[in-house]
């Protein structure tokens, strides 16, 4: 399954390249993705990085589409993809303030109130996607204070 996920990144990178520079750039982007060890190295290791790379690439592609035609659906999809990516690699949650918000708030020919609504939609969907996992983790650690949890994590990794 990890190899299929990693392979799916190739056409997504091609679509992103085509969006940025035309058909030739799309083919080159797909070819470079196919041979880049930073992409396929994780496929055989059964790590979450393969899925994180695919989801991050999809986030950028959907972000361009949301920029081209700002709509509630596109920003909700972007938020959902960012939420799913955050479940694989926590640092990708930063795509909400670093990618979704700027695109929503700078949307051309869209009223300011609607721009804020688009940013809120992306944020809300990302939170909704990650909320079950966050709730589960908080329920497991609800009986300890922050200091005790940090110490427990520190000593468990020794």
Secondary structure, 3 states (H helix, E strand, C coil): CHHHHHHHHHHHHHHHHHHHHCHHHHHHHHHHHHHCHHHHCCHHHCCCHHHHHHHHHHHHHHHHHHHHCCCHHHHHHHHHHHHHHHHHCHHHHHHHHHHHHHHHHCCCCCCHHHHHHHHHHHHHHHHHHHHHHHHHHHHHCCCCCHHHHHHHHHHHCC
